[in-house]
Amino acid sequence: MKLWFLLSGIIIVFIYWQKRRSPQKITERFEDNNVTKLLNKLPENCIVLHDVYIPKKNGSSVRIDHIVINQNGLYVIETKNYNGVIKGSENSKYWTQIVADHPENFYNPILQNNQLIKELHYYLRDALHNIPVHSVIVFGKRSHLKLEKPIKKAQVIKRFKLSWVLQHESKDIFVYYKERKAIKDLLSSPYLEKSIKHRRNQYHLITDINQYKSRNKKSSM
């Protein structure tokens, strides 16, 4: 009987957790679709990519919501549709969302995007030589950003400012279209799939060699 009550309690908690999490996932997808529509309206000289998967050293991959390449460089865009008040600082591990006086922590999106940019740099390497990479975090219109300043490692904005941020011309750099196209080709699906498969095989090969060396070392002792 005690086991039955315990299982019932676990099921109730699980259902409650799912109900709380599902609306956030739905609104995040909705916001991501809004950003997609906005980016697709950018001028033709802007190269826009959605849902880009970048291969990692171990053969797995990471997903980038959106990438925009224009004359100012490459923009890595992470979308967040969190309602209510958003508090945090550039280097704090977690930020806080406050809705109806209820605070809830989430991982710092600047740190999250920085990690994605590191993976992108590792993958593209020389293709990004002298091309600036900009981190952009986009929140939905129902959020109220109350972040500690200064924030230097990223642009943290609401969606209505995104077009201006992307098209605000820099006087210090100009990325030619052929350079943008070269990066786009490296980020195209067929090339990425081949690279992910190659790195996965390479990772497994290195792992097998290390295990073989370890076994031989133990047997010789």
N, C-alpha and C positions, 0 to 999 in steps of 0.2 A: 504493500500500500504506500509506504514511504517513497519507494522508487517511482510509483505512478505520479505522486504529487511533485516529485523532483523533475520528472520528465515534462509534466504539464507546465511547470514554472519556466523551464528552459524554452519550451515552445512559445509561451506567451511573450517572454523577453525577446525572442528572435523575431516574432511577428511585429512587436512594437518597434524594434530597431529597424526592420525593413521599411516600415511605414514612415519612419523619420528620415531614412536615407534616400528613399526613392524619389520624393519630390525634388531634392537637391540635384540628383543625377539628371532628372528630366529638365530642370531649368538650366543646368550646365549645357546640355545638348542644345537646348533652344537658343541660348546665348551664342554658342559656337556657330549655329546656323546663321544667326544675325550678323556675326562678324564675317562669315564666309560670303554672304550676299554683299556686304559693304566692300570687301576686298575685291570681289569680282567686278566692281564698278570702277576700279582704279584705271588710270590711263594705260594704253597698250604698251608703253615703254616700261611698265612695271611687270615683272615676272612674279606670279602668285602661285604658291603651292600649298595644298591642304593635306593634312594627315600624312606627314612625311615620317617614315620610319628609318632611323639611322642605325647601322650595325655597330655593335660594341665589340671589344676585344674578345670576349668570351663566346661570341657567336649569337648572342641574343640581340635585341634591338630596343631602342627607345623611340617614343612617338613625340613629334613636335606638332602642335595644333596647326600653325600656319607659318609659312616663310614667305617674305616679300623681298625681292631683289630689285633695286632701282639704282639711280645714279648716286645715291648717298651711301650705298652699302647693302648689307644683308640684315634683315630684321627677323628675329625669332620671336614669335608672338604666342603668348600663353593666355587663354581666356578663362576668366573666373566669374561665374554669375552668383555671387553671394549677396543676399539682401541685407539690409540693416547697416549698422555702423561697423566699419573695418578699421581695426587698430593694429599697429605694428611698426617695426623699425627695419632699416635695411639689413642689419646683421643678426637680428633676433631669430632663433630657430623656428618659432611659431608666431603666427598672427592670431588675432581674435576677432571673431564675428559676433556681434551682439544684436539679437533680435528679441524684442519684448523683454528686455532686461535679462535675457538668457545668454550668457557667453559660451562660445564654443571655439576651441582652438583648431587651427589648420596649419599645415606646413607652409613656411614662408615661400611664396611663389617666386620671389627674386632668387633665392637659393636654388629652388627647383629649376628655374630657367637657366641659371648659371651652369648647372650640371649638364643640361641639354646642350648648351653652347660649347662646353668642353668636349662632349662627344662629337659634336659637329666639326669642331676644329681638328680633332684627331682623325676623323674620317676624310675631310676635304684637304687637310694639310696645305700643300703648296698652292692649291687653287684659291685659298683665302689670303694669299700673300698680299699685304698692303690694302686689303679690303676690310673696312670696319664692320664689325658685327654688333648690332644693337639689340638689347633686350627690352621687350615691351610686354607689360602685363596689362590686360584689358579687363576691367570690371563692368558689369551691367549697369543699366540706368537706375536700378532700384537700390544701389549701394551708396553709402556715404563714407568717403575715405577720410580718415583722421589719422594720418601716418606721421611718425616722427621724422623731421627733416634734419639734415639733408639726405636725399636719396640720389646717389651718383651712379650706381651700377645698372640702373634700369629706368625706363619711363613707366611709371604706374599711373594709368589714366582710366577714364570712363570711355565707353565706346564712341561717344559723339566726337571725341578729340582724335580718334585714330587716323582718319584721313589726313588731317593737318600735320600730325607727327610724321607720317610716312612721306608726305610731299613737301615738307619744309626743307628747302634746299640748303645744302652745306657748301660753304665757299672753300673749304679746305680739301675736299676730295671729289673726284668724279669717276664713277665706275662705268667704263664703256660697255655697250650692249654685248659685244662679243665675249667679254668677261662674265657678264650676267648669264649669257646663254651657256657658257662652259660649265658654270656651277649648276645651272638647271639640268643639264645633261647628266652630270654626276649624281644628281638627286632624283633622276627619273626612275620609275618603278623597275624596269628590266635590269638596269645597271645595279640598283640597290639589292634586288633579289639575288643576283649573281654574287655580289660582294658579301652579303650576309651568309650565303651558303659557303663561300670560300673561307670566311673567317671562322665559321662554326667548325668546318673540317680542320682548319689550321689549329684551332683551340683544342679539339679532341686529340689531334696528333701530338701536340706538345704535352698534353696531359698524360697520354699513353707512354710517351718517352720518359717523362718524369717518374711515373709509376714503375716503369721497367728498371730505371736507374736505382730507385729506392729499394726494389726487391733484390737486385743484384748486390747492393751495398749491404743489406741485412744478411744475405746468404754468405757473404765473404767474411763476415765478422765472427 
